[in-house]
Amino acid sequence: MKYLDDIAIGDTETIGSYRFSAEEIVDFARRFDPQPFHLSEEGARNSLFGRLCASGWHTAAVWMKLMVAHFERETRAALARGDDLVTVGPSPGFDDMRWLKPVYVDDTITYKNEVIEARPSASRPGWGVLRSRNQGFNQHGELVFEFIGTVMWPTRPKA
C-alpha cells in the first residue's frame, strides 16, 4: 500500500468481482433485510423488480468484503517486496450511496475504486484524508451501485 503522498487523483483499482447466488441473496435477506423481493422468486414476481434480487445492503457488504481482501493482498505484496507497511486509519463515513439497478440472481458485480481527493489533514499531523468513488458494475457493464468513501490515510513520515 502507498502513503497518501504517493496517491494521485484518478488512481483507479479493480478490487474484485462477486457472483450473487440465489441462496446467498435469500440468506442475507433473512438475516438483515427481509423484504419479499429478496426472499423468494414468488415474492419478487409481484414487486417492481419482477424477480429475486439482492438487498442493496448485501451489495454494499460485498464491497466491504472485497475491499478488506484487497487490502490484505496489497499488504502481503508490500511485505514480499520489503516495502514499508502502510496501515490506513478509520473511516469517518461515506456520502451519496446509491443503488442504481437491481442485482439479480447470478449477476456478477465488479467493484472499482477511484481516488477523487487526497489531501493532508489540517488537524492530524502524519495523516491525510482520502476520498474515493466506489462503484459496482454488472456483467453487462451497467453501473448498479456507488458511493463516495472517506478514510484517514497516513502520509509519508518525515525523514
Backbone as CSV, one residue per row, in Angstrom:
resi,resn,N_x,N_y,N_z,CA_x,CA_y,CA_z,C_x,C_y,C_z
1,MET,0.850,-1.173,0.000,0.000,0.000,0.000,0.895,1.234,0.000
2,LYS,0.345,2.304,-0.474,1.100,3.540,-0.628,0.772,4.523,0.486
3,TYR,1.699,5.449,0.715,1.397,6.594,1.569,0.518,7.563,0.774
4,LEU,-0.178,8.424,1.471,-1.051,9.402,0.829,-0.283,10.232,-0.196
5,ASP,0.969,10.569,0.115,1.802,11.392,-0.768,2.029,10.739,-2.136
6,ASP,1.885,9.418,-2.199,2.161,8.669,-3.426,0.888,8.338,-4.206
7,ILE,-0.235,8.835,-3.745,-1.524,8.550,-4.384,-1.943,9.755,-5.208
8,ALA,-2.406,9.505,-6.422,-2.815,10.584,-7.323,-4.321,10.554,-7.566
9,ILE,-4.886,11.743,-7.715,-6.284,11.842,-8.109,-6.450,11.074,-9.422
10,GLY,-7.477,10.285,-9.494,-7.730,9.488,-10.692,-7.189,8.074,-10.619
11,ASP,-6.310,7.779,-9.639,-5.849,6.399,-9.478,-7.077,5.503,-9.319
12,THR,-7.123,4.447,-10.101,-8.282,3.550,-10.107,-7.813,2.113,-9.971
13,GLU,-8.530,1.347,-9.152,-8.221,-0.073,-8.975,-9.511,-0.867,-9.054
14,THR,-9.414,-2.055,-9.613,-10.496,-3.028,-9.523,-10.220,-3.836,-8.268
15,ILE,-11.169,-3.833,-7.336,-10.909,-4.518,-6.061,-11.421,-5.952,-6.059
16,GLY,-12.257,-6.320,-7.026,-12.719,-7.694,-7.116,-14.095,-7.805,-7.737
17,SER,-14.470,-9.046,-8.006,-15.783,-9.350,-8.581,-16.468,-10.394,-7.720
18,TYR,-17.793,-10.404,-7.781,-18.572,-11.311,-6.944,-19.846,-11.708,-7.672
19,ARG,-20.132,-13.001,-7.696,-21.377,-13.526,-8.282,-22.398,-13.735,-7.170
20,PHE,-23.567,-13.170,-7.338,-24.642,-13.257,-6.343,-25.531,-14.458,-6.650
21,SER,-25.486,-15.454,-5.782,-26.325,-16.648,-5.964,-27.663,-16.458,-5.264
22,ALA,-28.653,-17.228,-5.695,-29.984,-17.166,-5.073,-29.902,-17.503,-3.588
23,GLU,-29.118,-18.520,-3.254,-29.012,-18.949,-1.857,-28.444,-17.844,-0.975
24,GLU,-27.398,-17.182,-1.454,-26.782,-16.100,-0.666,-27.701,-14.889,-0.565
25,ILE,-28.411,-14.577,-1.632,-29.346,-13.454,-1.608,-30.418,-13.692,-0.553
26,VAL,-30.997,-14.882,-0.550,-32.062,-15.200,0.411,-31.505,-15.259,1.832
27,ASP,-30.340,-15.883,2.013,-29.738,-15.968,3.351,-29.481,-14.579,3.928
28,PHE,-28.877,-13.695,3.138,-28.620,-12.334,3.613,-29.937,-11.641,3.961
29,ALA,-30.920,-11.763,3.098,-32.212,-11.107,3.317,-32.892,-11.616,4.590
30,ARG,-32.860,-12.902,4.815,-33.478,-13.448,6.042,-32.856,-12.823,7.296
31,ARG,-31.544,-12.654,7.246,-30.846,-12.153,8.424,-30.899,-10.634,8.569
32,PHE,-30.914,-9.894,7.450,-30.710,-8.447,7.560,-31.726,-7.557,6.846
33,ASP,-32.440,-8.066,5.853,-33.323,-7.202,5.047,-34.473,-8.025,4.482
34,PRO,-35.388,-8.479,5.357,-36.419,-9.431,4.932,-37.579,-8.818,4.119
35,GLN,-37.236,-8.340,2.942,-38.251,-7.830,2.015,-38.668,-8.970,1.079
36,PRO,-39.942,-8.994,0.668,-40.416,-10.102,-0.189,-39.592,-10.298,-1.460
37,PHE,-39.111,-9.216,-2.068,-38.354,-9.328,-3.320,-36.928,-9.814,-3.117
38,HIS,-36.491,-9.949,-1.846,-35.183,-10.524,-1.529,-35.302,-11.952,-1.009
39,LEU,-36.519,-12.379,-0.681,-36.710,-13.666,-0.001,-37.143,-14.810,-0.903
40,SER,-37.823,-14.508,-2.014,-38.280,-15.583,-2.899,-38.603,-15.038,-4.280
41,GLU,-38.525,-15.957,-5.263,-38.907,-15.587,-6.630,-40.376,-15.176,-6.668
42,GLU,-41.206,-15.896,-5.919,-42.642,-15.588,-5.908,-42.907,-14.196,-5.342
43,GLY,-42.279,-13.879,-4.220,-42.445,-12.556,-3.628,-41.916,-11.460,-4.537
44,ALA,-40.842,-11.744,-5.244,-40.237,-10.754,-6.139,-41.075,-10.548,-7.399
45,ARG,-41.716,-11.623,-7.866,-42.525,-11.542,-9.088,-43.615,-10.477,-8.967
46,ASN,-44.130,-10.298,-7.763,-45.204,-9.332,-7.523,-44.695,-7.960,-7.100
47,SER,-43.391,-7.728,-7.258,-42.800,-6.443,-6.879,-42.393,-5.678,-8.135
48,LEU,-41.945,-4.472,-7.944,-41.487,-3.693,-9.090,-40.210,-4.260,-9.701
49,PHE,-39.495,-5.138,-8.985,-38.266,-5.729,-9.512,-38.536,-6.918,-10.433
50,GLY,-39.654,-7.612,-10.217,-40.067,-8.687,-11.102,-39.434,-10.040,-10.865
51,ARG,-38.288,-10.064,-10.218,-37.624,-11.332,-9.899,-36.679,-11.117,-8.718
52,LEU,-36.227,-12.212,-8.156,-35.393,-12.183,-6.954,-34.148,-11.320,-7.184
53,CYS,-33.901,-10.411,-6.245,-32.722,-9.547,-6.347,-32.119,-9.342,-4.968
54,ALA,-30.844,-9.003,-4.970,-30.081,-8.807,-3.735,-30.485,-7.512,-3.046
55,SER,-30.422,-7.535,-1.735,-30.572,-6.308,-0.949,-29.444,-5.344,-1.310
56,GLY,-29.761,-4.076,-1.328,-28.715,-3.079,-1.531,-27.642,-3.182,-0.468
57,TRP,-28.056,-3.528,0.754,-27.073,-3.669,1.828,-26.176,-4.874,1.587
58,HIS,-26.702,-5.902,0.936,-25.888,-7.061,0.568,-24.827,-6.618,-0.447
59,THR,-25.246,-5.828,-1.432,-24.325,-5.297,-2.437,-23.216,-4.488,-1.768
60,ALA,-23.582,-3.671,-0.780,-22.598,-2.859,-0.048,-21.691,-3.738,0.816
61,ALA,-22.255,-4.746,1.470,-21.453,-5.634,2.320,-20.424,-6.397,1.494
62,VAL,-20.791,-6.796,0.292,-19.841,-7.484,-0.577,-18.703,-6.535,-0.956
63,TRP,-19.019,-5.253,-1.216,-17.949,-4.290,-1.486,-16.944,-4.298,-0.325
64,MET,-17.441,-4.226,0.915,-16.551,-4.201,2.085,-15.734,-5.481,2.176
65,LYS,-16.370,-6.624,1.939,-15.649,-7.898,1.975,-14.505,-7.891,0.955
66,LEU,-14.788,-7.432,-0.253,-13.765,-7.403,-1.295,-12.694,-6.356,-1.012
67,MET,-13.065,-5.234,-0.402,-12.076,-4.204,-0.067,-11.120,-4.717,1.007
68,VAL,-11.631,-5.414,2.009,-10.762,-5.993,3.042,-9.803,-6.998,2.401
69,ALA,-10.302,-7.843,1.518,-9.443,-8.818,0.832,-8.404,-8.103,-0.029
70,HIS,-8.784,-7.007,-0.671,-7.856,-6.211,-1.484,-6.732,-5.649,-0.605
71,PHE,-7.090,-5.066,0.543,-6.076,-4.542,1.462,-5.139,-5.655,1.932
72,GLU,-5.695,-6.834,2.208,-4.854,-7.955,2.642,-3.875,-8.371,1.540
73,ARG,-4.334,-8.414,0.298,-3.438,-8.751,-0.822,-2.345,-7.698,-0.978
74,GLU,-2.736,-6.428,-0.876,-1.761,-5.336,-1.001,-0.717,-5.402,0.118
75,THR,-1.141,-5.740,1.316,-0.218,-5.850,2.448,0.760,-7.001,2.233
76,ARG,0.254,-8.163,1.786,1.145,-9.301,1.523,2.161,-8.957,0.428
77,ALA,1.701,-8.262,-0.613,2.605,-7.879,-1.706,3.679,-6.906,-1.205
78,ALA,3.279,-5.946,-0.352,4.250,-4.994,0.201,5.291,-5.722,1.052
79,LEU,4.850,-6.665,1.862,5.785,-7.448,2.680,6.757,-8.230,1.804
80,ALA,6.252,-8.819,0.732,7.100,-9.606,-0.161,8.150,-8.727,-0.849
81,ARG,7.810,-7.476,-1.127,8.761,-6.552,-1.762,9.689,-5.898,-0.748
82,GLY,9.379,-6.018,0.538,10.172,-5.356,1.566,9.805,-3.894,1.746
83,ASP,8.638,-3.482,1.263,8.172,-2.095,1.402,7.703,-1.823,2.829
84,ASP,7.622,-0.522,3.156,7.012,-0.120,4.426,5.560,-0.618,4.464
85,LEU,5.116,-1.011,5.648,3.705,-1.363,5.803,2.927,-0.088,6.096
86,VAL,1.940,0.173,5.302,1.090,1.345,5.463,-0.264,0.852,5.941
87,THR,-0.666,1.279,7.125,-1.940,0.874,7.697,-2.872,2.066,7.691
88,VAL,-3.989,1.914,6.999,-4.940,3.021,6.924,-5.657,3.192,8.258
89,GLY,-6.217,4.371,8.443,-6.924,4.689,9.673,-8.414,4.430,9.548
90,PRO,-9.171,5.024,10.451,-10.625,4.821,10.442,-11.285,5.605,9.317
91,SER,-12.502,5.226,9.046,-13.316,5.963,8.076,-14.316,6.823,8.836
92,PRO,-14.340,8.121,8.550,-15.350,8.966,9.185,-16.718,8.840,8.513
93,GLY,-16.817,7.986,7.488,-18.125,7.739,6.892,-18.106,7.770,5.381
94,PHE,-19.304,7.824,4.815,-19.458,7.824,3.372,-20.588,8.777,3.001
95,ASP,-20.635,9.123,1.733,-21.663,10.013,1.201,-22.255,9.410,-0.063
96,ASP,-23.467,9.830,-0.352,-24.093,9.588,-1.656,-24.158,8.123,-2.067
97,MET,-24.488,7.226,-1.148,-24.648,5.825,-1.533,-25.920,5.699,-2.366
98,ARG,-25.758,5.031,-3.521,-26.894,4.870,-4.430,-26.896,3.464,-5.018
99,TRP,-28.093,2.911,-5.097,-28.305,1.637,-5.755,-29.068,1.952,-7.038
100,LEU,-28.412,1.862,-8.174,-28.938,2.364,-9.433,-29.707,1.323,-10.246
101,LYS,-29.379,0.067,-10.063,-30.072,-1.021,-10.749,-30.089,-2.222,-9.807
102,PRO,-31.118,-3.043,-9.918,-31.141,-4.252,-9.086,-30.004,-5.207,-9.444
103,VAL,-29.566,-5.956,-8.444,-28.596,-7.027,-8.643,-29.386,-8.325,-8.547
104,TYR,-29.520,-8.992,-9.681,-30.329,-10.208,-9.774,-29.488,-11.463,-9.557
105,VAL,-30.166,-12.587,-9.381,-29.517,-13.883,-9.215,-28.566,-14.115,-10.388
106,ASP,-27.368,-14.544,-10.057,-26.291,-14.861,-10.995,-25.633,-13.645,-11.634
107,ASP,-26.005,-12.436,-11.227,-25.253,-11.262,-11.672,-23.869,-11.309,-11.032
108,THR,-22.868,-10.918,-11.801,-21.513,-10.775,-11.278,-21.199,-9.288,-11.264
109,ILE,-20.925,-8.773,-10.075,-20.634,-7.353,-9.905,-19.127,-7.189,-9.733
110,THR,-18.555,-6.298,-10.531,-17.142,-5.952,-10.424,-17.056,-4.573,-9.776
111,TYR,-16.319,-4.510,-8.674,-16.217,-3.292,-7.871,-14.912,-2.567,-8.194
112,LYS,-15.029,-1.254,-8.353,-13.872,-0.407,-8.640,-13.815,0.755,-7.655
113,ASN,-12.607,1.286,-7.487,-12.343,2.368,-6.557,-11.500,3.399,-7.287
114,GLU,-11.953,4.664,-7.299,-11.222,5.742,-7.959,-10.974,6.875,-6.967
115,VAL,-9.726,7.278,-6.814,-9.371,8.371,-5.905,-9.887,9.690,-6.481
116,ILE,-10.651,10.429,-5.669,-11.156,11.728,-6.113,-10.595,12.886,-5.283
117,GLU,-9.992,12.571,-4.132,-9.356,13.604,-3.303,-8.333,12.931,-2.399
118,ALA,-7.180,13.560,-2.254,-6.138,13.081,-1.348,-5.423,14.320,-0.827
119,ARG,-5.659,14.638,0.444,-5.081,15.869,0.998,-4.618,15.620,2.422
120,PRO,-3.592,16.360,2.855,-3.157,16.240,4.250,-4.269,16.715,5.192
121,SER,-4.333,16.114,6.356,-5.290,16.539,7.372,-4.836,17.863,7.976
122,ALA,-5.770,18.775,8.173,-5.451,20.069,8.791,-5.271,19.930,10.300
123,SER,-5.807,18.841,10.894,-5.794,18.734,12.350,-5.013,17.531,12.889
124,ARG,-4.606,16.617,12.045,-3.898,15.412,12.490,-2.570,15.270,11.755
125,PRO,-1.477,15.733,12.349,-0.166,15.577,11.693,0.117,14.108,11.399
126,GLY,0.686,13.861,10.228,1.008,12.489,9.843,-0.138,11.767,9.157
127,TRP,-1.259,12.437,9.052,-2.438,11.820,8.439,-3.002,12.705,7.351
128,GLY,-3.724,12.070,6.452,-4.441,12.781,5.407,-5.847,12.218,5.273
129,VAL,-6.585,12.822,4.381,-7.949,12.382,4.098,-7.982,11.922,2.642
130,LEU,-8.419,10.700,2.444,-8.555,10.158,1.095,-10.041,9.922,0.830
131,ARG,-10.519,10.478,-0.275,-11.909,10.257,-0.683,-11.893,9.520,-2.017
132,SER,-12.788,8.555,-2.135,-12.817,7.755,-3.357,-14.249,7.493,-3.809
133,ARG,-14.383,7.377,-5.112,-15.660,6.968,-5.717,-15.586,5.455,-5.865
134,ASN,-16.521,4.778,-5.233,-16.566,3.320,-5.251,-17.787,2.903,-6.050
135,GLN,-17.570,2.028,-7.029,-18.654,1.662,-7.923,-18.683,0.162,-8.156
136,GLY,-19.880,-0.337,-8.455,-20.069,-1.726,-8.848,-20.765,-1.779,-10.194
137,PHE,-20.220,-2.601,-11.098,-20.763,-2.761,-12.446,-21.160,-4.219,-12.659
138,ASN,-22.333,-4.431,-13.258,-22.726,-5.807,-13.540,-22.006,-6.335,-14.775
139,GLN,-22.262,-7.579,-15.108,-21.572,-8.233,-16.218,-21.898,-7.600,-17.573
140,HIS,-22.886,-6.730,-17.630,-23.224,-6.016,-18.868,-22.559,-4.635,-18.914
141,GLY,-21.743,-4.322,-17.892,-21.071,-3.033,-17.839,-21.936,-1.914,-17.290
142,GLU,-23.103,-2.255,-16.738,-24.022,-1.252,-16.191,-23.668,-0.926,-14.739
143,LEU,-23.642,0.347,-14.422,-23.394,0.790,-13.050,-24.606,0.440,-12.199
144,VAL,-24.397,-0.351,-11.140,-25.511,-0.772,-10.290,-25.437,-0.186,-8.882
145,PHE,-24.248,0.268,-8.464,-24.036,0.672,-7.070,-22.884,1.658,-7.031
146,GLU,-23.017,2.704,-6.179,-21.884,3.609,-5.981,-22.030,4.393,-4.687
147,PHE,-20.892,4.852,-4.195,-20.854,5.757,-3.053,-19.493,6.439,-3.023
148,ILE,-19.422,7.521,-2.247,-18.161,8.216,-2.014,-17.703,7.824,-0.608
149,GLY,-16.530,7.234,-0.532,-15.975,6.820,0.753,-14.887,7.770,1.206
150,THR,-14.740,7.887,2.508,-13.698,8.717,3.105,-12.945,7.877,4.125
151,VAL,-11.612,7.989,4.112,-10.805,7.250,5.078,-9.590,8.099,5.449
152,MET,-9.179,7.992,6.690,-7.943,8.626,7.142,-6.785,7.777,6.614
153,TRP,-5.788,8.465,6.015,-4.695,7.745,5.354,-3.370,8.334,5.808
154,PRO,-2.394,7.519,6.163,-1.117,8.059,6.639,-0.307,8.723,5.531
155,THR,0.371,9.806,5.904,1.298,10.471,5.000,2.697,9.893,5.232
156,ARG,3.571,10.119,4.296,4.942,9.608,4.401,5.617,10.261,5.612
157,PRO,6.243,9.448,6.478,6.944,10.025,7.654,8.065,10.955,7.198
158,LYS,8.256,12.014,7.950,9.340,12.978,7.653,10.668,12.340,8.040
159,ALA,11.655,12.504,7.172,12.966,11.896,7.427,13.737,12.644,8.480
